[in-house]
């Protein structure tokens, strides 16, 4: 008896089923074989810090599903059948949809592998997570639209409605989106990182957390200071961790009455002291003005390290050595001084003991 189904006899259907099963088993065997080779190669590169291509390919192959392979194999099996144009179109559309779905799964796997690797490497969990989420969302939206288009749906109106809806949502949450994109800007541009010591306005502190909406600093007093990411990027940020050298300037105030030889000696004395200090590069020392109660010398040098504690140790050593040298040279430091003149009742001159030194101010 001659039996047909959908205009194909049993022999044609048997051949189609055999091709479908054979291709599916072949794809499954190739998948297992390649996975085994990739695992062997990955074990030889376990010491590498970066994620390897073998690991990525292995993760992708593990996300290759048997049902998708079966759908694509069925398309090849259908070639052995006599099908109408409509039937052939349905089979081809199912195979293309399966291929799009598999490509989307592979892309999703790559994005998650990228996220997990970089979160482990630099700790930017929030920013990496949101970038990965947005990328995966875009990937699946595109894949969904491609599948709909493949099955003959008109996606133009759907895309237009999504665009209008997206604009409405963006207007409703523009402040949140502003902080979100500011977070992405911080992640990509990296003006500072976790652990950096920064100054924002009059706030000093170490960066403790960079989130999707806020960045948190640990202030010098131990308090936590929270900035919205949008406001933070609008401010001037001083990142002290990336400082290579420190410019140090201070003023020495010498008492009036010092001799000309002592004043001329001071710049050279300071040069000797600063040049002898480790990691200190002397720039200049000048007698730069006459103060109300002191002769003022400005000193500038550069400390060749960003380490604040080391800088303060060197500054202390320099100041102590200057003090010692001034003591040996007999140079006196100035300090604010007020002299009160006491006159007798007859308007006589002040007592000699109360005479004011040069440069001192008087109060009557």
C-alpha positions as CSV (number, residue, x, y, z in Angstrom):
1,X,0.0,0.0,0.0
2,X,1.3,3.4,-1.0
3,X,1.0,5.8,2.0
4,X,1.7,9.5,1.7
5,X,1.7,12.3,4.2
6,X,1.8,16.0,3.1
7,X,2.5,14.8,-0.4
8,X,5.5,12.7,0.7
9,X,5.8,9.0,1.0
10,X,7.1,7.0,3.9
11,X,10.5,6.6,2.4
12,X,10.9,10.4,2.0
13,X,9.8,10.9,5.6
14,X,12.2,8.3,6.8
15,X,15.1,9.9,5.0
16,X,14.1,13.3,6.4
17,X,14.0,12.0,9.9
18,X,17.3,10.1,9.5
19,X,19.0,13.3,8.2
20,X,17.5,15.3,11.1
21,X,18.6,12.8,13.8
22,X,22.0,12.3,12.1
23,X,22.8,16.0,11.9
24,X,21.6,16.6,15.5
25,X,23.8,13.7,16.8
26,X,26.8,15.0,14.7
27,X,26.4,18.5,16.1
28,X,26.1,17.1,19.6
29,X,29.2,15.0,19.2
30,X,31.2,17.9,17.8
31,X,30.1,20.1,20.7
32,X,31.2,17.5,23.2
33,X,34.6,16.9,21.4
34,X,35.4,20.6,21.2
35,X,34.4,21.2,24.8
36,X,36.7,18.4,25.9
37,X,39.6,19.9,23.9
38,X,38.9,23.4,25.2
39,X,38.8,22.2,28.8
40,X,42.2,20.5,28.3
41,X,43.6,23.7,26.8
42,X,42.2,25.8,29.7
43,X,43.9,23.7,32.3
44,X,47.2,24.6,30.7
45,X,46.5,28.3,31.0
46,X,45.1,28.5,34.5
47,X,47.9,30.8,35.6
48,X,46.9,33.6,33.2
49,X,45.2,36.6,34.8
50,X,43.0,37.4,31.9
51,X,40.1,35.3,30.8
52,X,41.2,33.2,27.9
53,X,39.5,32.6,24.5
54,X,39.3,28.9,25.4
55,X,37.2,29.7,28.5
56,X,34.9,32.0,26.5
57,X,34.4,29.4,23.8
58,X,33.8,26.7,26.4
59,X,31.1,28.8,28.1
60,X,29.4,29.6,24.7
61,X,29.4,25.9,23.7
62,X,27.9,24.9,27.1
63,X,25.0,27.3,26.2
64,X,24.4,25.5,22.9
65,X,21.1,23.7,23.4
66,X,20.0,20.4,21.8
67,X,16.6,21.8,20.9
68,X,18.1,24.5,18.8
69,X,20.4,22.1,17.1
70,X,17.4,19.9,16.4
71,X,15.5,22.8,14.9
72,X,18.3,23.6,12.6
73,X,18.9,20.0,11.7
74,X,15.1,19.7,10.9
75,X,15.6,22.3,8.2
76,X,18.3,20.2,6.5
77,X,16.0,17.1,6.8
78,X,13.1,19.1,5.2
79,X,15.2,19.5,2.1
80,X,14.6,15.8,1.4
81,X,10.9,16.4,1.3
82,X,8.6,17.8,-1.3
83,X,7.0,20.8,0.5
84,X,4.9,23.6,-0.7
85,X,6.2,27.2,-0.7
86,X,4.2,27.9,2.5
87,X,5.5,24.8,4.3
88,X,9.1,25.5,3.2
89,X,8.7,29.1,4.4
90,X,7.5,27.9,7.9
91,X,10.4,25.5,8.3
92,X,13.0,28.0,7.2
93,X,11.5,30.7,9.5
94,X,11.7,28.3,12.5
95,X,15.3,27.5,11.6
96,X,16.2,31.2,11.3
97,X,14.5,31.9,14.6
98,X,16.4,29.1,16.3
99,X,19.7,30.5,14.8
100,X,18.8,34.1,16.1
101,X,18.0,32.7,19.5
102,X,21.3,30.8,19.7
103,X,23.3,33.8,18.6
104,X,21.5,35.9,21.3
105,X,22.4,33.2,23.9
106,X,26.0,33.3,22.9
107,X,26.1,37.1,23.0
108,X,24.5,37.1,26.4
109,X,27.1,34.5,27.7
110,X,29.9,36.7,26.4
111,X,28.5,39.8,28.1
112,X,28.1,38.0,31.5
113,X,31.6,36.6,31.2
114,X,33.0,40.1,30.6
115,X,31.0,41.5,33.6
116,X,32.1,38.7,36.0
117,X,35.8,39.0,34.9
118,X,36.1,42.8,35.3
119,X,34.1,42.9,38.5
120,X,36.6,40.5,40.0
121,X,39.6,42.5,38.6
122,X,38.7,46.0,39.6
123,X,35.7,45.9,42.0
124,X,33.4,48.2,40.0
125,X,30.5,46.0,40.6
126,X,27.7,48.5,40.2
127,X,28.9,50.2,37.0
128,X,29.9,46.9,35.3
129,X,26.5,45.4,36.3
130,X,24.5,48.2,34.8
131,X,26.5,48.3,31.6
132,X,26.1,44.6,31.3
133,X,22.4,44.8,32.0
134,X,21.8,47.6,29.4
135,X,23.9,45.6,26.8
136,X,22.0,42.4,27.4
137,X,18.7,44.3,27.3
138,X,19.6,45.8,24.0
139,X,20.8,42.4,22.7
140,X,17.5,40.6,23.6
141,X,15.3,43.5,22.3
142,X,17.1,43.3,18.9
143,X,16.9,39.5,18.9
144,X,13.2,39.7,19.7
145,X,12.5,42.2,17.0
146,X,14.5,40.1,14.5
147,X,12.4,37.0,15.3
148,X,9.2,39.0,14.9
149,X,10.3,40.4,11.6
150,X,11.4,36.9,10.5
151,X,7.8,35.6,11.2
152,X,6.4,38.4,9.0
153,X,5.2,40.8,11.7
154,X,5.4,44.6,10.9
155,X,7.8,45.8,13.6
156,X,7.9,49.5,12.3
157,X,4.9,50.5,14.5
158,X,6.3,48.6,17.4
159,X,9.7,50.3,17.2
160,X,8.0,53.7,16.9
161,X,5.9,53.0,20.0
162,X,8.9,51.8,21.9
163,X,10.7,55.1,21.0
164,X,7.8,57.2,22.2
165,X,7.5,55.2,25.4
166,X,11.2,55.5,26.0
167,X,11.1,59.3,25.7
168,X,8.2,59.5,28.2
169,X,10.1,57.3,30.7
170,X,13.3,59.2,30.2
171,X,11.5,62.5,30.9
172,X,9.9,61.1,34.0
173,X,13.2,59.8,35.5
174,X,15.7,62.2,34.0
175,X,17.4,62.9,37.4
176,X,17.9,59.2,38.0
177,X,19.1,58.7,34.5
178,X,21.4,61.7,34.8
179,X,23.1,60.1,37.8
180,X,23.1,56.7,36.1
181,X,24.9,58.0,33.0
182,X,27.2,60.0,35.3
183,X,28.1,56.7,37.0
184,X,28.9,55.2,33.5
185,X,31.0,58.3,32.7
186,X,33.0,57.8,36.0
187,X,33.5,54.1,35.1
188,X,34.7,54.8,31.6
189,X,36.7,58.0,32.1
190,X,38.0,57.1,35.5
191,X,38.6,60.5,37.1
192,X,39.0,58.6,40.3
193,X,38.7,55.1,41.6
194,X,37.9,53.3,44.9
195,X,40.6,54.1,47.4
196,X,41.7,57.5,45.8
197,X,41.9,60.5,48.1
198,X,40.1,63.3,46.5
199,X,39.0,66.9,47.4
200,X,35.6,68.1,46.2
201,X,34.9,71.7,47.2
202,X,35.6,71.8,50.9
203,X,35.2,68.0,51.4
204,X,38.2,65.8,51.7
205,X,38.1,62.0,51.8
206,X,38.8,58.6,50.4
207,X,36.5,57.1,47.8
208,X,34.7,54.2,49.5
209,X,32.0,53.3,47.0
210,X,31.0,54.2,43.4
211,X,27.3,53.3,42.9
212,X,24.7,53.8,40.2
213,X,23.3,57.0,41.7
214,X,25.8,58.1,44.4
215,X,29.5,58.1,45.3
216,X,30.5,57.8,48.9
217,X,33.6,59.3,50.5
218,X,35.0,58.6,54.0
219,X,35.9,62.0,55.4
220,X,38.9,62.8,57.5
221,X,36.7,62.9,60.6
222,X,35.4,59.4,59.9
223,X,32.0,60.5,58.6
224,X,30.6,59.3,55.3
225,X,30.0,62.0,52.7
226,X,27.6,61.1,49.9
227,X,27.5,62.8,46.5
228,X,25.1,62.2,43.7
229,X,27.1,61.2,40.6
230,X,25.7,64.0,38.5
231,X,26.6,66.7,41.1
232,X,30.0,65.2,41.6
233,X,31.0,65.4,37.9
234,X,29.9,69.0,37.8
235,X,32.4,69.9,40.6
236,X,36.2,70.4,40.4
237,X,37.8,67.2,41.7
238,X,41.4,67.2,43.1
239,X,42.7,63.6,43.0
240,X,45.7,63.4,45.3
241,X,46.4,59.8,44.7
242,X,47.6,60.6,41.2
243,X,49.9,63.3,42.4
244,X,53.5,62.6,41.4
245,X,55.2,65.5,43.3
246,X,54.1,68.0,45.9
247,X,54.9,71.7,45.7
248,X,55.6,72.9,49.3
249,X,55.7,76.6,50.1
250,X,56.1,78.2,53.5
251,X,57.1,81.6,55.0
252,X,59.9,82.1,57.6
253,X,59.5,85.2,59.7
254,X,62.7,86.7,61.0
255,X,62.9,89.3,63.7
256,X,63.7,93.0,63.0
257,X,67.1,93.8,64.2
258,X,68.9,90.9,62.4
259,X,72.1,92.0,60.8
260,X,72.6,92.4,57.0
261,X,75.0,89.5,57.0
262,X,72.5,87.2,58.7
263,X,69.7,88.2,56.3
264,X,72.0,87.5,53.3
265,X,73.0,84.2,54.8
266,X,69.4,82.9,55.3
267,X,68.6,81.9,51.6
268,X,71.8,79.9,51.3
269,X,71.3,78.3,54.6
270,X,67.8,77.2,53.6
271,X,69.1,75.8,50.3
272,X,71.6,73.6,52.1
273,X,69.0,72.3,54.5
274,X,66.4,71.5,51.8
275,X,68.9,70.0,49.4
276,X,70.1,67.6,52.1
277,X,66.6,66.3,52.8
278,X,65.7,63.0,51.0
279,X,63.3,63.4,48.0
280,X,63.2,67.2,48.3
281,X,64.1,69.3,45.3
282,X,64.9,72.9,46.3
283,X,63.4,75.6,44.1
284,X,64.0,79.0,45.8
285,X,64.2,81.0,49.0
286,X,63.9,84.8,48.9
287,X,63.5,87.7,51.3
288,X,60.3,88.9,49.8
289,X,58.8,91.6,52.0
290,X,58.8,93.7,55.2
291,X,56.0,92.6,57.4
292,X,54.5,94.7,60.2
293,X,56.5,92.8,62.8
294,X,58.8,90.5,60.8
295,X,61.2,90.2,57.9
296,X,59.6,87.6,55.7
297,X,61.4,84.9,53.6
298,X,59.4,82.6,51.2
299,X,60.7,79.1,50.7
300,X,59.6,76.7,47.9
301,X,60.6,73.1,47.3
302,X,59.2,70.0,45.6
303,X,58.7,66.7,47.4
304,X,59.2,63.8,44.9
305,X,56.5,61.5,46.2
306,X,52.7,61.6,46.6
307,X,52.9,60.0,50.1
308,X,51.5,62.5,52.5
309,X,53.0,61.0,55.6
310,X,56.5,60.9,54.0
311,X,56.0,64.5,52.9
312,X,55.1,65.6,56.5
313,X,58.1,63.7,57.9
314,X,60.4,65.5,55.5
315,X,58.8,68.9,56.2
316,X,59.3,68.3,59.9
317,X,62.9,67.4,59.4
318,X,63.5,70.5,57.3
319,X,61.9,72.8,59.8
320,X,63.8,71.3,62.8
321,X,67.1,71.6,60.9
322,X,66.3,75.2,60.0
323,X,65.6,75.9,63.7
324,X,68.9,74.4,64.7
325,X,70.9,76.3,62.1
326,X,69.2,79.6,63.1
327,X,70.1,78.9,66.7
328,X,73.8,78.4,65.7
329,X,73.8,81.5,63.5
330,X,72.1,83.6,66.2
331,X,69.2,84.4,63.9
332,X,66.0,85.2,65.8
333,X,62.5,84.2,64.7
334,X,59.9,87.0,64.9
335,X,56.6,86.8,66.7
336,X,53.8,89.3,67.1
337,X,54.6,91.8,69.8
338,X,52.7,94.8,71.2
339,X,54.5,97.3,73.4
340,X,52.4,99.5,75.7
341,X,54.0,102.9,76.4
342,X,53.3,104.2,79.9
343,X,53.7,107.9,80.4
344,X,53.7,109.7,83.7
345,X,51.0,112.0,84.7
346,X,53.0,115.1,83.5
347,X,53.3,113.8,80.0
348,X,56.9,112.7,80.4
349,X,58.7,110.2,78.3
350,X,58.2,106.5,78.8
351,X,60.4,104.5,81.2
352,X,63.5,103.3,79.3
353,X,62.6,99.7,80.1
354,X,59.5,100.1,78.0
355,X,61.2,101.4,74.9
356,X,60.0,99.5,71.8
357,X,62.3,97.5,69.6
358,X,62.5,98.4,65.9
359,X,59.5,97.4,63.9
360,X,57.2,96.8,66.9
361,X,53.7,98.3,67.0
362,X,52.4,100.5,69.7
363,X,49.1,100.7,71.6
364,X,48.3,103.9,73.5
